[in-house]
Structures are given as C-alpha cells and as structure tokens.
Amino acid sequence: MKKTITLITFCLATCTAFAQLQKITYGKVDIADLELKQCDFEKDANAMVLYDKGEVYYDDRFNIIMERIKRIKIFNDKGKDEANIRIPYYAFFSNNGVRESITGIQAETINEVNGKAEITKLDSKLIYNQVVDKVEKAIVFTFPNVKPGSVLEFKYRWQTSVYSDVPDWYFQTQMPVRYSEYDTEIPNWFYFKNQSKGYIPYVYNKTESGDAKSIGQYTILTTRQTRAMASVPSLVDEPYMRSRADNLACVLLELVSVQAEGDFVHTVPNSWPKVGGALADDEDFGDQLKKKLKGEEEIIAKAKTMHTDDEKIAYIFNTVKNRMKWNEVDRWYTNDGTPKAWEKQTGNATEINIIVYHLLKAAGVKAYPMVVSTRNHGVVNGAYPYLSQFNRAVTYVPVDSARRYILDASNKYNTYNEIPDELLNSSGLYISKDDKVFDILYLNKDQPARQIVMVTAEIKPDGKMEGNAEISSSSYFKQKRTEQYKKDGEEKYRAFLKDNDNNLSIADLKLEDLDVDTLPLSQKLNFKLALTGSDDNYIYFNPNLFSGLKTNPFLSETRATNIDFGYLTNYSINGSYKIPAGYKIDALPKNMTLVMPDQSISFRRIVMEQDGAIIVRYVINSKKAIFLKEQYPEFYNFYKKMNEMLNEQIVLKKG
C-alpha cells in the first residue's frame, strides 16, 4: 500500500495553506522517519527540493523515456534564483533522427494568499530552447510570481533514441533535498553497469521482476529498480574539495552488453581500446587530426629548423596559445572543426589542442591526441571505459622514460612542461590510430611545487621593521602567481603579498622570469612593517612573512569530502632579523618537528639567535596530494597545530 503525506506535514508551518491542494506520493517508502527529521533538516537553507522523482522506461521502439516531476520550496529572497530552470540535452541529428528531446513541460508557482492557494501557471511562450553548440541544447524558463514561501512545481518528458543512454540521476544538489526517487524499468536484454557516487545511504533500494513488454516484434521481460534518498543535505564547497561532480550523491548507468534472442552482442565500446578506436573514427575528433591549417607551412618550417624536440614543442605550443582564444567551452569533440577555429582564432579547448597535436606531428615530434577530464567535470574511473567521462582533448608527448608532457594551450597561463593542475590525479586516454594503440594513462606530478621565502630585516627600537624579501615560486606556484599578477595588475598583487596586513607596506616590487617556462618566478621587494602590540618595554613580531600560510583553511572539525591538493608541495620560509640595540630575546619559539601519523606531511621549525640576529627557518614538506575524508580528524589536528606554530610570536624585551 502506498503512503501519502500532505504538504502541511511535509513543509510544516511554511505552507499550511496547501494541505488540501495536493498530495505527494512515495512509491515504497515509509515516511515516518521523514516526518521526525523534518524540523531539524537544514533550517538555514534558502530553498529546498521537496520532491524529485524520475521514472525511466523503454517504449515499443526501444526509445528511452524519462518522466520527471520536481517540487521546490523557496524560503527567502536569496532562494529565488532557484526559480531559473535550465535543462540541458543532446540534440544532434543522425540517421536515426534527433538523439534527445524534451516535451510536455508544465510548470506552476503556488503561493499562499489570505489562507488560500494561488496558482500561477507558466506561459508556454516563455519556455525557450537555447542552442549551446551543434550538439548540446537546453530548455530554459523562469517560474512566474515567485516570492519567499512559494512552492514551484514542474514536470517534463525526456526521450532519447539511443537505447544505451539511460539518464544519470543526482539525488543531491546545491539545495537540500527532502526526498528523491529514481525508478527504472529496463528490458532484460540489456546489461548495465551501475556506478554510484557520494556517501549517502538509500532509504529504499529494491530490485524486482517487472512486467513483460512488447517492444517492436518482441515480448521482453523487464527488471524494475527503485532507489530513494531522503533528507539529503546540500553539498557545501569545502577547502580543496576536488569537485562537486565527484561528490554529489548520484547513480550512473552505462550499457555493457545486449543479449537478444540467445545471441550475446556487444553494443557499445566497453574497453578503453574500443573507446579509443571509436574516437579515432569520429568525424569531430579523429577526422580533424590531419586537417590542413591555413598558413601552417611557415610554422612547421620554422619548427623543423630547431635542434631539439623541447624547442619545437615550446615554440609550437606558445604559438598556438598566443594565437587562439578559448571560448570557455569544454567538449571532447570539435564544434566548428580545426581549420575554421584556426581562421577565427577562437575555439573550444579540443579544437585548440588538436591544432597543437597536428602541428607537432607535422614538425616531426612524436605526439598523441588525448582525451581528459577537467577537475570540475570529475575524476575518470578506469573501471568504467566510457567516453562520457571525458570533456576535453589535449596533446600527449612522451619525451623519455622519465618525462612526459601534457599540452593544453586553451589556458594562457599553462606551460608546455607542466601537466595542467586541473587535470592532475585523474586519467587520460591517448590515441594512436596508425599504431592501433589506445591506452589509459594516470596523470600526476611526482616532484613538488616549491615556494621559497627569504627575508632579511632590521627591527628598530621604535617597534618597526624594515627589510627586503625574495620569493621564488616554481611549478604550479609560479603558474598561479603569474596568472594573478597579469590578470589583477601590480596594485592588487601587492595587496595579495600583504595578506590583509594594513601595517605592512611594499615598495620596489620586481618580478623576473614571468614568461620563461623553465625558470622559477622571482619576486623581489622592499618592505616596512609596524609591529603592533609593541610598547616601551616589549617588541612582538611574527616571522611568518610573505608565505601565504598565515590562515588555516581547515577550520571545520568535520568534513564530508576528500581533500585533493592536486600536487605535492614544499615550502621553505627563511628569515634573518637583526635585534635592535638595547633589546634582548625574552621568548623564542622552540625548535620542533611535527609529522602526520602516516608521515605524509612534516613541518619543521628552527629558531635561534646568531650574531645579534634571530635566524628562523620553517619547512613544510608534503609527500601526498590526496587525503581521504576518513583521515580528516588527524589531518585537522595536524593543521591546527602547524598553524599555531607558524604564527607563534617572538618577543624582545628592552634590556
């Protein structure tokens, strides 16, 4: 027997007027626990998904249908943005017609007016079809008459002619979700592999035999599965969380095989070589690799005069990077094609990087096209060989047994000799059609990015400090600081170096080797610092200057996601501070070493007096880039203690 719950119970006092208007039906779920948890469920939310249900089934032509209904509660003005709806879909044309379509859209806003329900329906003329590129489109609309307290409800019918494309389902969103249910009825011919993400348990998960369905000339038994989650918290962005895509609770279904009439048939590429082979034959990928570019002869001829492959790679990479503008679109396929993108001097990331590959090959450099997944798109799971895991192409150059280059010229601040940090700790699939090599490769960086700070200063008897500093930033530290300086300008970069310290002033800032890919970025400056808290008898100061490490990003005692720094790091903070005449050391931090239990991070502090100066050295060495959320308690304690040690003051007393 199905259970029902009225909106007066479901939304409590926030929408009592709708008690007699509509009812919500839960397929197989006992709602008693939901009622008990409602009062304490994300009280501070701006909006909430009250109900979200998708029912997926096949029609008599093997089309996949999903009927979806969703209800959202708006709590305050900040939540009104949730009234803007965008439903993306893939609508390219093929021999079989449109791949996906969305029909039957209905939407209405429900408000309480004088104790009664007021319903405002969405005018169908205000539903728009937005074209993203030649493949992707989106349905967009905005609910009418939205105010704090509104309940928004919409439904639609999604259809695809591709029988392998069962839609993904996300139980978790940027809003808390009261209840989400995903029902599938799939013919027993089809075997799907299920991939679940997130760490939230189902309140209901049951698989059972379905009815026999007439599909085409066949009568096929089906399998029904109902998955449901309740009281799902919103996913809060946490420091160094890899991406929302990797952490939202969801289920993804990928077709592995079809067994029809007793014959076993592979219907989709279900191994990486098959995925790579399909890419190599695709007109919007493989067919673009050898497309001739207007004026390419001059670039290729110049590259061939260079003595080493590194020179050729750097020249071609920077030529393309400086000529092409990324249109902020990420797809694994080309949109306009490489020749047209080259002439327009703008394109998506794949078009730009296939151009890099094409020119390198023409110049005699061994290179391969590679598809990858950016950090926001999510980490590639090597156990699931599906093209949908990728959203960008780059160029892979295996230099020797110890070195490899992953070239991405879509970002103006990438360098040829560093794997882009947004691709780290995931995998790429590289493709060689001629050699019939299609292989998956894990992308990581073994050597740490280094940041070295050298400070030489003199402390004055009046409680002021004057000196100079040199900051050396290599690898990803250099990339980030170069981008920051060029985008924000020198004034904002000075403010960044000051780290919100209004008592610090910087003069004579000089940056060297900004555009030299093989050298660290050198930042030299003079500074003056008023040492607050000092009086006639004591001077206090913190030698942790210009490191960017004064603030601890891990303040929460709990964590829901893994930590992914991206790459290994090594910090070295060094200083020499001359003690003013008439003063002596009153309190000096102790020399200490702090180490994570698994030896993954170490912090060493050395502080001593030498020849009338205080010499300090802090070294932080990280040997691991990823920390599981289960490790967070010990990680949190380490960072808390390290931050205290980094910011412990030195005290001088008038003699």
LUMRO-157723 format. One line per field, with one value per residue (C-alpha): chain; x, y, z; residue in one letter. Coordinates in steps of 0.5 Angstrom, whole numbers, padded with zeros to 4 digits, always signed. Each point is the difference from the previous one (the first is absolute). Layout:
<recs>
ch = c(A/...) $
east = c(X/...) $
north = c(Y/...) $
up = c(Z/...) $
aa = c(a/...) $
</recs>
This chain:
<recs>
ch = c(A/A/A/A/A/A/A/A/A/A/A/A/A/A/A/A/A/A/A/A/A/A/A/A/A/A/A/A/A/A/A/A/A/A/A/A/A/A/A/A/A/A/A/A/A/A/A/A/A/A/A/A/A/A/A/A/A/A/A/A/A/A/A/A/A/A/A/A/A/A/A/A/A/A/A/A/A/A/A/A/A/A/A/A/A/A/A/A/A/A/A/A/A/A/A/A/A/A/A/A/A/A/A/A/A/A/A/A/A/A/A/A/A/A/A/A/A/A/A/A/A/A/A/A/A/A/A/A/A/A/A/A/A/A/A/A/A/A/A/A/A/A/A/A/A/A/A/A/A/A/A/A/A/A/A/A/A/A/A/A/A/A/A/A/A/A/A/A/A/A/A/A/A/A/A/A/A/A/A/A/A/A/A/A/A/A/A/A/A/A/A/A/A/A/A/A/A/A/A/A/A/A/A/A/A/A/A/A/A/A/A/A/A/A/A/A/A/A/A/A/A/A/A/A/A/A/A/A/A/A/A/A/A/A/A/A/A/A/A/A/A/A/A/A/A/A/A/A/A/A/A/A/A/A/A/A/A/A/A/A/A/A/A/A/A/A/A/A/A/A/A/A/A/A/A/A/A/A/A/A/A/A/A/A/A/A/A/A/A/A/A/A/A/A/A/A/A/A/A/A/A/A/A/A/A/A/A/A/A/A/A/A/A/A/A/A/A/A/A/A/A/A/A/A/A/A/A/A/A/A/A/A/A/A/A/A/A/A/A/A/A/A/A/A/A/A/A/A/A/A/A/A/A/A/A/A/A/A/A/A/A/A/A/A/A/A/A/A/A/A/A/A/A/A/A/A/A/A/A/A/A/A/A/A/A/A/A/A/A/A/A/A/A/A/A/A/A/A/A/A/A/A/A/A/A/A/A/A/A/A/A/A/A/A/A/A/A/A/A/A/A/A/A/A/A/A/A/A/A/A/A/A/A/A/A/A/A/A/A/A/A/A/A/A/A/A/A/A/A/A/A/A/A/A/A/A/A/A/A/A/A/A/A/A/A/A/A/A/A/A/A/A/A/A/A/A/A/A/A/A/A/A/A/A/A/A/A/A/A/A/A/A/A/A/A/A/A/A/A/A/A/A/A/A/A/A/A/A/A/A/A/A/A/A/A/A/A/A/A/A/A/A/A/A/A/A/A/A/A/A/A/A/A/A/A/A/A/A/A/A/A/A/A/A/A/A/A/A/A/A/A/A/A/A/A/A/A/A/A/A/A/A/A/A/A/A/A/A/A/A/A/A/A/A/A/A/A/A/A/A/A/A/A/A/A/A/A/A/A/A/A/A/A/A/A/A/A/A/A/A/A/A/A/A/A/A/A/A/A/A/A/A/A/A/A/A/A/A/A/A/A/A/A/A/A/A/A/A/A/A/A/A/A/A/A/A/A/A/A/A/A/A/A/A/A/A/A/A/A/A/A/A/A/A/A) $
east = c(+0000/+0003/+0001/-0002/+0002/-0004/+0004/-0002/+0004/+0006/+0001/-0002/-0003/+0004/-0006/-0006/-0005/+0002/-0003/-0006/+0003/+0005/+0003/+0007/+0000/+0006/+0001/+0002/+0003/-0003/+0000/+0000/+0007/+0000/-0005/+0004/+0006/-0003/+0000/+0008/+0001/+0005/-0004/+0004/-0001/-0002/-0004/-0001/-0002/-0006/-0001/+0003/-0002/+0002/-0003/+0004/-0002/+0000/-0005/-0002/+0005/+0006/+0000/+0001/-0005/+0001/-0006/+0002/-0003/+0003/-0002/+0004/-0002/+0003/+0002/+0002/+0003/+0006/-0003/-0004/+0006/-0003/-0006/+0005/+0000/+0005/-0001/+0006/-0001/+0004/-0004/+0005/-0003/+0002/-0003/-0005/-0002/+0000/+0004/-0003/-0007/-0004/-0007/-0006/+0003/-0005/+0002/-0004/+0001/-0004/-0001/-0004/-0004/-0005/+0000/-0002/+0005/+0001/+0003/+0003/+0002/+0006/-0002/+0003/+0002/+0005/+0004/+0006/+0004/+0008/+0005/+0007/+0003/-0001/-0001/-0003/-0006/-0004/-0007/+0000/-0006/-0002/-0005/-0005/-0002/+0005/+0001/+0002/-0005/-0001/+0000/+0002/-0002/+0002/+0000/+0002/+0001/+0007/+0002/+0006/+0000/+0007/-0002/+0006/-0001/-0003/+0000/+0004/-0003/+0002/-0003/+0004/+0000/+0002/-0006/-0002/-0005/-0006/-0001/+0003/-0002/+0002/-0004/+0003/-0003/+0005/-0001/+0004/+0003/+0004/+0006/+0002/+0006/-0002/+0005/-0002/+0003/-0001/+0000/-0008/-0004/-0006/-0006/-0003/+0003/-0003/+0000/-0006/-0002/-0005/-0005/+0001/+0000/-0001/+0006/+0000/-0002/+0003/-0003/+0005/+0000/+0003/+0003/-0002/+0004/-0002/+0005/-0001/+0003/-0003/+0003/+0006/+0004/+0002/+0008/+0004/+0006/+0006/+0007/+0004/-0006/+0001/-0006/-0008/+0000/+0004/-0004/-0007/-0004/-0003/+0000/+0002/-0002/+0005/-0002/+0005/-0004/-0006/-0003/-0005/-0003/+0005/+0006/+0005/+0001/+0005/-0004/+0005/+0007/+0001/+0008/+0005/+0003/-0007/-0002/+0007/-0002/-0007/+0004/+0005/-0006/-0004/-0001/+0000/+0006/+0005/-0002/+0002/+0007/+0003/-0004/+0005/+0000/+0001/+0007/+0002/+0006/+0004/-0001/+0002/+0006/+0003/-0001/+0004/+0006/+0000/+0005/-0004/-0007/+0000/+0001/-0005/-0005/+0001/-0001/-0006/-0004/+0002/-0002/-0007/-0001/+0001/-0004/-0006/-0005/-0004/-0008/-0001/-0003/+0002/-0001/+0003/-0002/+0002/-0006/+0002/+0006/+0007/+0001/-0006/+0002/+0007/-0002/-0005/+0006/-0005/-0003/-0001/+0005/+0000/+0001/+0006/+0003/-0001/+0004/+0006/+0000/-0001/+0006/+0004/-0001/+0002/+0006/+0003/-0002/-0003/-0006/-0007/-0007/-0003/-0007/+0000/-0005/+0001/-0001/-0007/-0002/+0002/+0006/+0000/-0002/+0005/-0005/-0005/+0002/-0005/+0001/-0005/+0006/+0004/-0002/+0007/+0005/+0008/+0006/+0005/+0007/+0004/+0007/+0004/-0001/+0000/-0003/-0007/-0003/-0008/-0001/-0006/+0000/-0007/+0002/+0005/+0004/+0001/+0007/+0003/+0004/-0005/-0007/-0005/-0002/-0008/+0002/+0004/-0002/-0004/+0001/+0000/-0001/+0005/-0001/+0005/-0005/+0006/+0004/-0007/+0002/-0006/+0002/-0002/+0006/-0001/+0002/+0004/+0006/+0006/+0004/-0003/-0001/+0005/-0001/+0006/+0000/+0006/-0001/+0006/-0003/+0002/-0004/+0000/+0000/-0007/-0004/+0001/+0004/+0003/+0003/+0000/-0003/+0001/-0006/+0002/-0006/+0001/-0005/-0008/+0002/+0003/-0006/-0005/+0004/+0002/-0008/-0001/+0005/-0002/-0008/+0000/+0005/+0006/-0004/-0005/+0006/+0004/-0007/+0001/+0007/-0002/-0005/-0005/+0005/-0001/+0006/+0005/+0002/+0003/+0005/+0004/-0003/+0003/-0002/+0005/-0001/-0007/+0000/+0006/-0003/+0006/+0002/-0004/-0003/+0004/-0004/+0005/-0003/+0002/-0005/-0002/-0004/-0003/+0001/-0007/+0000/+0007/+0001/+0005/+0003/-0002/+0000/-0004/+0000/-0002/+0006/-0005/+0000/-0002/-0001/-0008/+0000/-0003/-0007/-0002/-0005/-0003/-0004/-0005/+0000/-0004/+0001/-0005/+0005/+0007/+0006/+0003/+0006/+0002/+0007/+0006/+0003/+0006/+0000/+0006/+0000/+0006/+0002/+0005/-0002/+0005/-0001/-0001/+0006/-0003/-0004/+0001/-0004/-0006/-0004/+0002/-0004/+0003/+0003/-0005/-0002/-0007/-0002/-0006/-0001/+0001/+0006/-0004/+0002/+0005/+0001/+0007/+0001/+0007/+0001/+0007/+0004/+0006/+0005/-0005/-0006/-0005/+0000/-0006/-0002/-0006/-0001/-0007/+0001/-0006/+0001/-0007/-0005/-0007/-0003/-0006/-0005/+0001/+0006/-0002/+0000/+0007/+0001/-0004/+0004/+0007/-0002/-0003/+0007/+0004/-0004/+0001/+0008/+0000/-0003/+0004/+0003/+0007/+0000/+0006/+0001/+0004/+0006) $
north = c(+0000/+0007/+0005/+0007/+0007/+0006/+0007/+0002/-0006/+0001/+0007/+0001/+0007/+0003/-0002/-0002/+0003/-0005/-0006/-0001/+0002/-0006/-0006/-0004/-0007/-0004/-0007/-0005/+0005/+0000/+0008/-0001/+0002/+0005/+0004/-0001/+0003/+0006/+0005/+0000/-0001/+0006/+0005/+0006/-0002/+0005/-0005/-0008/-0005/-0003/-0006/-0002/-0006/-0003/-0007/-0003/-0005/-0002/+0001/-0005/+0003/-0001/+0007/+0002/+0004/+0004/+0004/+0004/+0005/+0004/+0005/+0005/+0005/+0007/+0002/+0007/+0005/-0003/-0006/+0003/-0002/-0007/+0002/+0001/-0007/-0003/-0007/-0002/-0005/-0003/+0001/-0001/-0003/-0007/-0006/-0001/+0007/+0004/-0003/+0003/+0004/+0004/+0000/+0001/+0006/+0002/+0005/+0004/+0004/-0001/+0006/+0001/+0006/+0001/-0007/-0003/-0003/+0005/-0004/+0004/-0005/+0001/+0003/-0005/+0006/+0002/-0007/+0001/-0005/+0002/-0002/-0001/-0004/-0004/-0006/+0003/+0004/+0002/+0001/+0007/+0003/+0004/-0001/+0006/+0003/-0002/+0002/-0002/-0006/-0002/-0007/-0002/-0006/-0002/-0007/-0002/-0006/-0001/-0005/-0003/-0004/-0003/-0006/+0000/+0007/-0002/+0007/+0002/+0001/+0005/-0001/+0006/+0007/+0007/+0000/-0004/-0006/-0002/-0006/-0003/-0006/-0004/-0005/-0004/-0006/-0003/-0006/-0006/+0000/+0006/-0001/+0007/+0001/+0005/+0005/+0003/+0007/+0003/-0002/+0000/-0007/-0001/+0000/-0005/-0004/-0006/-0004/-0005/-0003/+0005/-0002/-0003/+0006/+0000/+0003/+0000/-0007/-0003/-0001/+0001/-0001/+0006/+0002/+0006/+0003/+0006/+0004/+0005/+0005/+0005/+0006/+0000/+0006/+0005/-0001/+0006/+0002/-0002/+0002/-0004/-0004/-0003/+0002/-0001/-0005/-0005/+0001/+0001/-0006/-0003/-0006/-0001/-0006/-0002/-0005/-0006/-0005/-0003/-0007/+0000/-0007/-0004/+0004/+0004/+0006/+0006/+0006/+0006/+0001/-0004/+0000/+0006/-0002/+0000/+0007/+0002/-0003/+0003/+0007/-0001/-0002/+0006/+0006/+0005/-0003/-0005/+0003/+0007/-0002/+0000/+0006/+0006/+0007/+0006/+0002/-0006/+0000/+0005/-0002/-0007/+0002/+0004/-0005/-0005/+0005/-0001/-0005/-0004/-0002/+0004/+0007/-0003/-0001/+0006/+0004/-0003/+0000/+0007/+0002/-0003/+0002/+0007/+0000/-0004/+0003/-0006/+0001/-0002/-0007/-0007/-0006/-0006/+0002/+0006/+0004/+0004/-0004/+0002/+0003/+0005/+0001/+0002/+0005/+0003/+0000/-0003/-0007/-0005/-0003/-0006/+0004/+0004/-0006/-0005/+0006/-0001/-0007/+0001/+0005/-0004/-0006/+0004/+0002/-0007/+0000/-0007/+0002/-0003/+0003/-0001/+0001/+0002/+0002/+0007/+0001/+0003/-0006/-0005/-0006/-0005/-0007/-0005/-0006/+0004/+0000/+0005/+0007/+0004/+0000/+0005/+0007/+0003/-0002/+0001/-0002/-0005/+0000/-0006/+0003/-0006/-0005/+0006/+0005/+0002/+0006/+0001/+0006/+0005/+0006/+0002/+0004/+0006/-0002/-0007/-0002/-0006/-0003/-0001/-0004/+0005/+0000/-0001/-0007/-0003/-0006/-0003/-0004/+0002/-0005/+0001/-0002/-0002/-0003/-0001/-0005/-0002/+0002/+0002/+0001/+0003/+0004/+0003/+0007/+0002/+0004/-0003/+0006/+0005/+0007/+0005/+0006/+0003/+0007/+0003/+0006/+0005/+0005/+0005/+0001/+0007/+0003/+0003/-0006/+0000/-0005/+0002/-0005/-0004/-0006/-0005/-0005/-0006/-0003/-0007/-0004/+0001/+0005/+0004/-0001/+0002/+0007/+0001/+0000/+0004/+0005/+0001/+0000/+0004/+0005/+0002/+0004/-0006/-0005/+0005/-0001/-0007/+0000/+0004/-0006/+0005/+0004/+0007/+0001/-0002/+0004/-0003/+0004/-0001/-0007/-0003/-0007/-0003/-0006/+0000/-0002/-0005/-0007/-0004/+0005/+0002/+0006/+0005/+0006/+0005/+0005/+0005/+0001/+0004/-0003/+0003/-0005/+0000/-0001/+0002/+0005/+0004/-0007/-0005/-0002/-0005/-0003/-0006/-0002/-0004/+0006/-0001/-0007/+0000/-0005/+0004/-0002/-0007/-0002/-0006/+0003/-0005/-0006/-0005/-0001/-0003/-0001/-0002/+0005/+0001/+0005/-0002/+0000/-0001/+0006/+0002/+0007/+0003/+0006/+0003/+0007/+0004/+0005/+0005/+0001/+0008/+0003/-0001/-0006/-0007/-0006/-0001/-0006/-0004/-0006/-0007/-0004/-0005/-0005/-0002/-0006/-0003/-0007/-0003/+0004/+0004/+0007/+0002/+0007/+0002/+0007/+0002/+0007/+0002/+0006/+0001/+0006/+0005/-0002/-0005/-0005/-0004/-0006/-0003/-0006/-0004/-0006/-0003/-0007/-0002/+0004/-0003/-0002/-0004/+0003/-0005/+0002/+0007/+0000/-0001/+0005/+0005/+0000/+0000/+0006/+0004/-0002/+0002/+0007/+0001/-0001/+0004/+0006/+0000/+0006/+0002/+0005/+0005/+0004/+0006/-0001) $
up = c(+0000/-0002/+0005/+0000/+0003/-0001/-0001/+0007/+0003/-0005/+0001/+0007/+0001/-0006/-0005/+0004/-0005/-0005/+0005/-0005/-0006/-0002/+0003/-0001/-0001/+0002/-0004/+0005/+0006/+0007/+0001/+0008/+0001/-0005/+0004/+0006/-0003/-0004/+0006/+0000/-0007/-0003/+0004/-0003/-0008/-0005/-0004/+0001/-0005/+0003/-0005/-0006/-0004/-0007/-0003/-0005/-0005/-0008/-0005/-0005/-0005/+0005/+0002/+0007/+0003/+0007/+0003/+0006/+0005/+0005/+0005/+0003/+0006/+0001/+0007/-0001/-0006/-0001/-0001/-0006/-0005/+0000/-0004/-0006/-0003/-0005/-0003/-0005/-0005/-0006/-0007/-0005/-0007/-0002/-0005/+0006/+0001/+0006/+0006/+0005/+0001/+0006/-0001/+0005/+0004/+0005/+0006/+0005/+0006/+0006/+0006/+0006/-0001/+0006/+0002/-0007/-0005/-0006/-0006/-0006/-0006/-0004/-0007/-0005/-0004/+0005/-0001/-0004/-0004/+0001/-0005/+0003/-0006/-0005/+0005/+0006/+0001/+0007/+0002/+0004/+0003/+0007/+0004/+0001/+0006/+0005/+0007/+0007/+0001/-0007/-0002/-0007/-0004/-0007/-0004/-0007/-0004/-0003/-0005/-0004/-0006/+0003/+0004/+0004/+0002/+0007/+0003/+0006/+0007/+0005/+0007/+0003/-0003/+0002/+0004/+0006/-0003/+0005/-0005/-0007/-0003/-0006/-0004/-0006/-0003/-0005/-0005/+0002/-0007/+0003/+0005/+0003/+0005/+0006/+0003/+0006/+0003/+0006/+0007/+0002/+0001/-0003/+0004/-0005/-0006/-0002/-0007/-0002/-0006/-0005/-0005/-0007/-0005/-0007/-0004/-0007/-0002/+0006/+0007/+0005/+0008/+0004/+0006/+0005/+0005/+0005/+0003/+0005/+0005/+0005/+0004/-0005/+0003/-0006/-0002/+0003/-0003/+0005/-0001/-0005/-0002/-0007/-0003/+0001/-0006/+0005/+0006/-0002/+0002/-0006/-0005/-0007/-0004/-0006/-0005/+0000/-0005/-0003/+0000/-0005/-0003/+0004/-0004/+0004/-0003/+0002/-0002/+0003/+0001/+0006/+0001/-0001/-0007/-0002/+0002/-0003/-0006/-0001/+0002/-0006/-0005/+0003/-0005/+0005/+0003/-0004/-0007/+0003/+0002/-0007/-0003/-0003/+0003/-0004/+0000/+0004/-0004/+0003/+0007/-0002/-0004/+0006/+0005/-0004/+0000/+0008/+0002/+0006/+0001/+0006/-0004/-0005/+0005/+0004/-0007/-0003/+0007/+0001/-0007/+0001/+0007/-0002/-0007/+0003/+0005/+0004/-0001/+0007/-0003/+0002/-0004/-0002/-0007/-0005/-0002/-0006/-0002/+0001/-0007/+0002/+0007/-0002/-0005/+0005/+0005/+0005/+0002/+0005/+0004/-0004/-0006/+0002/+0003/-0006/-0004/+0004/-0001/-0007/-0001/+0005/-0005/-0006/+0003/+0002/+0007/+0003/+0003/+0001/+0001/+0007/+0003/+0007/+0006/+0003/+0007/+0000/-0004/+0004/+0001/-0005/+0003/-0004/+0001/-0004/-0007/-0003/-0004/+0004/+0006/-0004/-0002/-0003/-0005/+0001/-0003/+0003/-0001/+0003/+0000/+0003/+0006/+0005/-0003/-0004/-0002/+0000/-0004/+0001/-0004/+0002/+0006/-0001/+0007/-0002/-0002/-0004/+0005/+0006/+0000/+0001/+0007/-0002/-0003/+0006/+0004/-0006/-0006/-0008/-0006/-0005/-0007/-0006/-0006/-0004/+0005/+0003/+0007/+0004/+0008/+0006/+0004/+0007/+0001/+0006/+0002/+0004/+0001/+0005/-0002/+0004/+0004/+0003/+0004/+0002/+0005/+0002/+0005/+0006/+0006/+0002/+0008/-0002/-0002/-0007/-0005/-0007/-0005/-0006/-0003/-0005/-0002/-0005/-0003/-0004/-0004/+0002/+0005/-0006/-0005/+0006/+0001/-0007/-0001/+0006/-0002/-0007/+0001/+0006/-0001/+0005/+0005/+0001/+0000/+0005/+0005/-0001/+0002/+0006/+0002/+0003/+0005/+0000/+0004/-0006/-0006/-0006/-0005/-0006/-0002/-0005/-0004/-0004/-0005/+0000/-0007/+0000/+0001/+0002/+0006/+0006/+0001/+0005/+0004/+0003/+0004/+0006/+0006/+0006/+0006/+0006/+0006/+0003/+0007/+0002/+0006/+0003/+0003/-0005/-0007/-0003/-0007/-0005/-0004/-0005/-0005/-0008/+0001/-0002/+0006/+0006/-0001/+0002/-0006/+0004/+0006/+0000/+0005/-0005/-0008/-0005/-0006/-0001/+0000/-0007/+0000/-0007/+0000/+0005/+0004/+0003/+0004/+0003/+0004/+0002/+0004/+0003/+0005/+0003/+0007/+0002/+0005/+0007/-0001/+0001/-0001/+0005/-0003/-0006/-0003/+0001/-0006/-0001/-0005/-0002/-0004/-0002/+0002/-0007/-0001/-0006/+0003/+0004/+0003/+0003/+0004/+0001/+0004/+0003/+0002/-0004/+0000/+0002/-0004/+0000/-0005/-0002/-0005/-0001/-0005/-0002/-0004/-0003/-0003/-0001/-0004/+0002/+0007/+0001/+0004/+0005/+0001/+0002/+0008/+0000/-0006/+0003/+0007/-0004/-0004/+0006/+0004/-0006/-0001/+0007/+0000/-0007/+0004/+0006/+0002/+0002/+0006/+0001/+0007/+0001/+0004) $
aa = c(m/k/k/t/i/t/l/i/t/f/c/l/a/t/c/t/a/f/a/q/l/q/k/i/t/y/g/k/v/d/i/a/d/l/e/l/k/q/c/d/f/e/k/d/a/n/a/m/v/l/y/d/k/g/e/v/y/y/d/d/r/f/n/i/i/m/e/r/i/k/r/i/k/i/f/n/d/k/g/k/d/e/a/n/i/r/i/p/y/y/a/f/f/s/n/n/g/v/r/e/s/i/t/g/i/q/a/e/t/i/n/e/v/n/g/k/a/e/i/t/k/l/d/s/k/l/i/y/n/q/v/v/d/k/v/e/k/a/i/v/f/t/f/p/n/v/k/p/g/s/v/l/e/f/k/y/r/w/q/t/s/v/y/s/d/v/p/d/w/y/f/q/t/q/m/p/v/r/y/s/e/y/d/t/e/i/p/n/w/f/y/f/k/n/q/s/k/g/y/i/p/y/v/y/n/k/t/e/s/g/d/a/k/s/i/g/q/y/t/i/l/t/t/r/q/t/r/a/m/a/s/v/p/s/l/v/d/e/p/y/m/r/s/r/a/d/n/l/a/c/v/l/l/e/l/v/s/v/q/a/e/g/d/f/v/h/t/v/p/n/s/w/p/k/v/g/g/a/l/a/d/d/e/d/f/g/d/q/l/k/k/k/l/k/g/e/e/e/i/i/a/k/a/k/t/m/h/t/d/d/e/k/i/a/y/i/f/n/t/v/k/n/r/m/k/w/n/e/v/d/r/w/y/t/n/d/g/t/p/k/a/w/e/k/q/t/g/n/a/t/e/i/n/i/i/v/y/h/l/l/k/a/a/g/v/k/a/y/p/m/v/v/s/t/r/n/h/g/v/v/n/g/a/y/p/y/l/s/q/f/n/r/a/v/t/y/v/p/v/d/s/a/r/r/y/i/l/d/a/s/n/k/y/n/t/y/n/e/i/p/d/e/l/l/n/s/s/g/l/y/i/s/k/d/d/k/v/f/d/i/l/y/l/n/k/d/q/p/a/r/q/i/v/m/v/t/a/e/i/k/p/d/g/k/m/e/g/n/a/e/i/s/s/s/s/y/f/k/q/k/r/t/e/q/y/k/k/d/g/e/e/k/y/r/a/f/l/k/d/n/d/n/n/l/s/i/a/d/l/k/l/e/d/l/d/v/d/t/l/p/l/s/q/k/l/n/f/k/l/a/l/t/g/s/d/d/n/y/i/y/f/n/p/n/l/f/s/g/l/k/t/n/p/f/l/s/e/t/r/a/t/n/i/d/f/g/y/l/t/n/y/s/i/n/g/s/y/k/i/p/a/g/y/k/i/d/a/l/p/k/n/m/t/l/v/m/p/d/q/s/i/s/f/r/r/i/v/m/e/q/d/g/a/i/i/v/r/y/v/i/n/s/k/k/a/i/f/l/k/e/q/y/p/e/f/y/n/f/y/k/k/m/n/e/m/l/n/e/q/i/v/l/k/k/g) $
</recs>
